[in-house]
Amino acid sequence: MSLTEREREIVDLLRAEPLLDAAALAERTGSTKAAVSVHLSNLMRKGAVLGRGYLVRPEARSVVVVGGANMDIKAHSGHLVELRTSNPGTTVSTPGGVGRNIAENLARLGSPTHLVAPIGRDAFGEEVLAATRAAGVVVDHVVATTEATGTYLAVLDASGELVVAVSSMRATDGLTVAQLLRSRDLLAHADLVVLDGNVPDDPATWVLDQAAAAGVPVVVDPVSVAKARPLGDVLSPERPLLAVTPNLDELSAIVDEPVAQTRAAISRAARQLHDRGVEHVWVRRGVRGSLLSSRSGDGRPAVTLLPAPSAEVVDVTGAGDSMTAAFVHALLRGDSPVDAARFGQTAAALTVASAATVRPDLTSRLVDAELRRNQTQPHPEENR
């Protein structure tokens, strides 16, 4: 993070004495209260100071997540789902949205995280904002919108697998560059940016351009086939990505051609994305695990197949979000890309074993312990 000499002095004073106010800081630094107030405002924009209480950001590396925030409404059928009729079951509502879920998972894993997402001024919005803040995510740069807070309705069968879902995301669909301008400094001083594929083309391109200009690495979660398709036009070496995390259908949409479920076919498609400036292409393959293709200096990508860890499925909602978040968290703490992918898969397995979209007891220690347990169990070699 790039701070001026005076900003660094203020941060150091706040680390030692967190209760210092602007007047006390002015006295300690030999400055004026007005000048210190300006420095504090700049520090909040840069993410070095969290919120209005002058809480100094931890030394851990910070993430800015730009994406959607919804209220999820999940309906669980008690039996095999019968179409075109009423099915007995249960319903529950919980804060969701890909970007918001990724942000909460990151915060629970221990990465200082800011969320930039449009949220309506309504009851759903208040609940989403309060729950996200309570989970440890900094929400000072959330975009207040006159649109209703997004909703995501999912119907799950008795085994926890998704049957059908309907999303209403006008707030996110209407996000503009103008609404993101106040987050420019935050993006420029982040250690990493995660971009949710729900963000429309123009603001998504703006975010990528801002990150590229500041040299900030970016991870993109394509979200769905429909949202992945425009990425094919956005990706270029001029706005490089650290990683993109599609499933097979989303990968096909990005490269605009069918990709077979084989190592050779996925590797060929991944190579196209490497040529467009993507460092790591991590392809999710469900029960088959995942394939990580990483660009190398000799021009031949390193390809690693990772078997899926065993998991007892209770609810699949949010698994991909925890997978992306854990991957990012592990990269920031210094894990290799392959180890980070293993960490991500393990977090996803723990998430589907929970009824919650974001597992409330998720921590790095929990994932590491589960990862060690899985590594002691033999896995069949994946050759396809």
Beta strands, then each sheet from edge to edge (+ up, - down):
strand 1: 49-50
strand 2: 55-56
strand 3: 63-66
strand 4: 70-77
strand 5: 89-96
strand 6: 113-116
strand 7: 118-120
strand 8: 143-145
strand 9: 150-156
strand 10: 162-168
strand 11: 192-196
strand 12: 218-221
strand 13: 241-244
strand 14: 278-284
strand 15: 290-294
strand 16: 302-306
sheet 1: 1+ 2-
sheet 2: 6+ 3+ 11+ 12+ 13+ 14+ 15- 16+
sheet 3: 5+ 4- 9- 10+
sheet 4: 7+ 8+
end
